[in-house]
Amino acid sequence: MGQSMPAVKLRGMYHFAYPCRDGEETRAFYEDVLGLPLVHFMEVAAVPSTGESGPYAHIFFELGDGSYLAFFDLAKNERPLPSPNTPGWVQHFAIEVASVEEVAAAKARLEAAGVEVLGIVDHEFVNSIYFFDPNGLRLEITTKTDTPGFLKKAADEAHGLLQNWTQAKRAKGL
């Protein structure tokens, strides 16, 4: 699995892309409700990587760290379908803010805009809220609340815990 060559250092996320039903509906949610600026719009006739024909629009919203949430408006006015074999809470995109107070403020702003919000959920190392965008994409707004040493301890234990999980699953024939 490519282990004979050293891994390239992956510096961070450039963008996460997801389909959307309608570019303007998506813009209104991400820019007007969440406050992420629309920074790039491309109308494309064919997919550069595959040559598949379009047209489609590629829309980018900038996060505070310089990364982007991007969407593809495929000009079909269809909401993306959820994965048929995955619970709705599994696939999501988490966005970090600086404090629990900012998580609470985001919750209040979303609820004022008519968005159903779950949480604030205390996960012991982060506090989070959860909600869906107009395209059915589950979003999380979160902030770190871990105590000093928590992440180091978690990293030290992660491989062993995963191995235990995998062995237990396989013992059940999964």
ABEGO torsion letter per residue (X at the ends): XGAABBBBBBAEBABBBBBBABAAAAAAAAAAAAGBBBABBBBBABBAAAGBBOBBBBBBBBBAAGBBBBBBBAGAGBBBBBBAABBAAABBBBBBBABAAAAAAAAAAAAAAGBBBBOBBBAGABBBBBBBBAAGBBBBBBBBABBBGAAAAAAAAAAAAAAAAAAAAAAAGX
